[in-house]
Amino acid sequence: MLRNLCMFTYMALKQPENRRRAILEAGLAVLREEGLGGFTQPNVAAKAGLRQGNLTYYFATRTDLLAAVARAAVDLQLGAVRTLLKSAESLKAATAAIGAAVVRHENSRVFVALNQAADQEPALQALFNELLEGFVQAIADFLKRMNLASTQSHVDLLHAVFVGLSVIDLATSRKNGGARALAALKTVLRLLSIHEASTKES
């Protein structure tokens, strides 16, 4: 029985869909760890535990592979952002959650890699724009839930602060980066709250 189970598991891993999923997971891991510079077919194949010939059977070129991994990355990034912003019950909780996300370099590295890829590969621009549009919509929904104005300028401001803090922390790895990011986020959200209050009074 055990031998049959092991054989079943072995055969399942050999299935094309499982192998394709393993390649995509390996590609995401490479982006998280090394960014776009380390995203090569040999690196992804090694991470997936495959020969490069096996990888190119599923994704003939680096561009094909990058497009598939970018699709998976966009879905994951958008899902994470929506979950983070929807789960926050207060501005204080949201500030803490966003501050923690800012210093998660693996996510920032994927975002930067997608940005670079969109710049280098025109075919990926639509995917990157989808990520940005989804991110912006999640921020707008969050501001409405917090009873703050979700004007284009407010959404753009919070978006720019989040992305800017994430990229700065990724590039510098400051020891106090988390605290500085949290302080900046508190300031921005406090200013938005003050603006909303003054608008209602006038």
N, C-alpha and C positions, 0 to 999 in steps of 0.2 A: 504493500500500500504506500509506504513512504517513498519507495523507489519510483512508483507511478506518479506521485505528487511532485517529486523533484523533476521528473521528466516533463510533466505538464508545465511547471514553472519555467524550465529551460526553453521549452517550445514557445511559451507565451512571450518571453523576452526576444525571441527571434522574429516575432510577427512584425511586419513592416510598420504598422501604426505605432507600436511600442518603441521601435528603433527610431522612428521619426521624432517621437516625443522626447526620447533620450537626447537626441541631437539638439533639439530646441532648448531643453533644460541646460545642456552643456554650453550652448551659445549664450544663454542668459547669464550663466555663471561666469563665463569669460568676460562678458561686458561688465558685470558687477565688480570683478576682481581687477581687470586690466584695462577697461575702457575700450574705445574703438581701436586704439593702437595695437592692442593685443589680440584683436578679433581676426584671426586667420583660420583658414580651413584646417591646417595641421594642429593648431591649438585646440580648436573645438573638437576635432576627431579624438585627440588624446584625452581631453576631458570626458568625452563620451565613452572612452574605452574602445574605440573603433580604429580601423585602418582608414587612411584618407580616402582610399578607393571606395570603401563602404559609404562614407559620407557623401562623396560626389555622385553616388548612385541616386541619392535622394535630393541633393542640392548641387547641381552641376557647377555653379560658379559661386564665388564669395558673395556677389550681389544677390543671388537667389537665396543664399543662406541668411544674409543680413536682413533681407526683406521679411523672411519668415520669422526670424528672431525678433525683429522690430515689431511685427504684428503682435506677437506674444507679449513683448515688453510693454507695448501700449496698453493692451488689455489689463495686464497686471498693475501697471502704474495707475491707470484710471480707477480700477477697482479699489486699490489701496487708498487713493485720495478721497474717493466718494465715501468709503467706509469710515475713514478718519474724521471727515467733516460732518457726516451724518450722526456719528456716535457721540459727538460733543454736546453736552446738555447746557453748557454755559460758556461765556467768553473765557472765563478762567480755565475751564477744562480744555477748551479749544486751543488756547494759547500754549498750554503745557503739551498737548498732543502735537501741535504743529512744530513747537520748539524741539521736541524729541525727534520728529521726522527730519528736521533740518540737518541734524548731525549724523544721520544714517548715510554714510558715504556711499554704500553700495547702490542705494537708490539714486543718489545724485549723480553717480558715475554713469548709470544707465541713461539718465536724462541728458547728460552732456554728450554721451555717445550718440544718442538719437539725433541730437541737434547737429553734431558734426556730420553724421551720416546723411541727414537731409540736405546739408549744404553741399556735400560731395556727390550724392546720388539723387538727381531730380525725381526719380521714381519713388523715393521715400518721403518727399516733401508733404504729400497728402496725408501720410500716416502721422507725421510729426504735427501737422496742423490739426489732425483729429485729436491728438493728445492735448494740444493747447486749448482747443475749443472745449473739450470735455473738462479740463482743469478749470477753465474760466467759468463754465456753467456750474460746476460743483461749488466754487467760491460764491457765485451769485446766490445759489440756493442756501448756502450757509449763512450769508449775511441777512437774507430774508428771515431765516429761522431765528436769528439773534435779534430780530427787530431793528436791523440797521439798513440804511439805504443801500440798495444793490445797484447803484448807478455804474455806468461803464468806468468812470474814473476811479470809483472806490474799489471796484473789482480789479481793475488794472493795477492799482496801488498795492493791494494785498498780494496779488499774483507776483508783481515785481519784487516785493520785499521777500516773499517766500523763496522764489528762485534765486534772487541775489544772495541771500543769507546762505542758502544751500551750496551754491557754487563757491562763495568765499570760504566757507568752512572746509569744503572739499579741497580747495587749493592751498589753504594755509594750515589746516589742522591745528588751530590755536588751542592752547590748553583751556582757555576760558571761552571757547567758541560757543558752547551750549548756553552759557549764562548770558553772553552778549546777544545771541540770537533771541533768547527768551525776553530780554529787556527791550530789544527793538520791536518784537512782536507786540508786547504789552503796550508800548508807546503808540504804535500804529492803531491797534484796536481801541485804545483809550481815546485817541484823537477822533476816530470814526464815531465813537459813542458820544463824545462831546459835540461833534458836528451835528449828529442826529438830534441831540437834545436841543441845541440852539436853533435848529431849523424848525422844530415843532413849536418852540416858544415864540418865534417871530411871525 
